[in-house]
Amino acid sequence: MPPAMPFADDAAIAHLARRMIDRTLPKAEWTHAGHFAAALWLLRHRPDLATPEAMRGLIRAYNEATGTPNTDSSGYHHTITIASMRAAAAHLDAGGEGAPLCGVLDRLMSSPQGRSDWLLAHWSRDRLFDPTARHHWVEPDLAPLPF
C-alpha cells in the first residue's frame, strides 16, 4: 500500500504555508512534510519570501512564536533550510509549471529527500550540526547535493 499523501490538495498546502507565515501554525504541524509543503508554496506563490534571508527571518519568527529558541543548538538551521529549499525547487521544476503542489509534495516525500535524515548522505553529522552550519551555509563534506 503506498503511503498516504501528507496533504490532500493544494488548498491544504496553502493553508499551512499561510499559517506558518502569520505564525498561527501549531508547532505539531511543522513536520518534515510541513516544511516542504511551505517551501513549495513559497517558491511558487511568494518567491519574495523564498530567498535565503527571507526564509531565515520567517522561520526564526515562527520559532519564536511557538516557543522554540533560536540558539546554537536549537531552532533555525541555515544549511538545512537552504538545502531543503534547493530540494523543493528541484522537485517543483521537475513537476512542471502547472503541476499541483500536492502531487509535487507527494513525489518529494517519496524521494530520498522525504526521509528526515536525507541530509546525512551529504553532510557528516558533526559538520551539519556544528553551530557554523546552523548560522551560515556550509558545503556538504560527504557528497554534493544532486541539485
C-alpha positions in Angstrom: 0.0 0.0 0.0 1.6 3.4 -1.0 2.0 6.0 1.8 -0.8 8.4 2.2 -0.3 11.9 0.7 0.6 14.3 3.6 -1.7 16.9 2.1 -4.9 16.1 0.2 -4.8 19.2 -2.1 -3.2 22.5 -2.8 -5.6 24.4 -0.6 -4.3 22.4 2.4 -0.7 23.3 1.5 -1.6 27.0 1.1 -3.4 26.9 4.5 -0.3 25.5 6.2 2.0 28.0 4.5 -0.1 31.0 5.3 -0.4 29.9 9.0 3.4 29.5 9.1 3.9 33.0 7.7 1.4 34.6 10.1 2.8 32.4 13.0 -0.5 30.7 13.8 0.5 27.2 12.7 0.6 24.9 15.6 4.1 23.6 16.3 2.8 20.0 15.9 2.0 20.7 12.3 5.6 21.9 11.5 6.7 18.5 10.4 9.2 17.4 7.8 6.3 17.3 5.2 5.1 20.6 6.5 8.4 22.2 6.0 8.5 21.0 2.4 4.8 22.0 1.8 5.6 25.5 2.9 8.7 25.6 0.8 6.9 24.5 -2.3 4.1 27.0 -1.8 6.6 29.9 -1.1 8.6 29.0 -4.2 5.6 29.1 -6.4 3.4 31.8 -4.8 5.7 34.0 -2.8 9.2 33.8 -4.2 10.0 37.1 -2.4 9.8 35.1 0.8 11.7 32.1 -0.5 15.1 33.8 -0.6 17.7 32.7 2.0 17.5 35.8 4.1 13.7 36.0 3.9 13.5 32.3 5.0 15.8 33.0 7.9 13.5 35.7 9.1 10.3 33.7 8.6 11.5 30.6 10.3 13.2 32.4 13.2 10.0 34.5 13.8 7.8 31.3 13.6 10.1 29.5 16.0 9.9 32.4 18.5 6.1 32.5 18.2 5.9 28.7 19.0 8.4 28.8 21.9 11.4 27.3 20.0 14.5 29.2 20.9 16.9 30.1 18.0 20.3 29.1 19.5 23.5 27.4 18.6 21.7 24.0 19.1 18.0 24.7 18.5 15.6 26.4 16.2 16.6 27.9 12.8 19.3 26.0 10.8 20.5 27.8 7.7 22.3 24.9 6.0 19.3 22.6 6.4 16.9 25.4 5.2 18.9 26.2 2.1 19.5 22.5 1.2 15.8 21.8 1.7 14.8 24.8 -0.4 17.1 23.6 -3.2 15.5 20.1 -3.0 12.0 21.7 -3.1 12.9 23.9 -6.1 14.3 20.9 -8.0 11.1 18.9 -7.4 8.9 21.8 -8.3 10.9 22.3 -11.6 10.6 18.6 -12.4 6.9 18.7 -11.8 6.3 21.3 -14.4 4.9 24.8 -14.3 1.2 23.9 -13.6 1.7 20.7 -11.6 -0.5 20.6 -8.5 1.7 21.2 -5.4 0.1 18.2 -3.6 1.4 15.9 -6.3 4.9 17.6 -6.3 5.0 17.2 -2.5 3.9 13.6 -2.7 6.7 12.8 -5.1 9.2 14.7 -3.0 8.2 12.8 0.1 8.6 9.5 -1.8 12.1 10.6 -2.8 15.3 10.3 -0.8 14.6 13.9 0.5 11.4 12.6 2.0 13.4 10.9 4.7 14.1 13.1 7.7 17.7 12.0 7.7 18.4 12.7 4.0 21.0 15.3 4.7 23.3 12.8 6.4 24.0 11.3 3.0 25.7 14.7 2.1 27.0 16.0 5.4 28.7 14.3 8.3 26.7 14.7 11.5 29.4 16.7 13.1 29.6 19.2 10.2 25.9 19.5 9.8 25.2 20.1 13.5 28.1 22.4 14.1 26.8 25.9 15.1 28.5 27.3 12.0 26.2 25.3 9.7 23.2 26.5 11.8 24.1 30.1 11.2 25.7 30.0 7.7 25.7 27.9 4.6 28.2 25.1 4.9 29.1 22.9 1.8 28.5 19.2 2.1 31.5 17.2 3.1 30.4 13.6 2.1 28.7 14.1 -1.3 27.5 17.0 -3.3 23.8 17.8 -3.5 22.2 16.4 -6.7 20.6 19.8 -7.4 
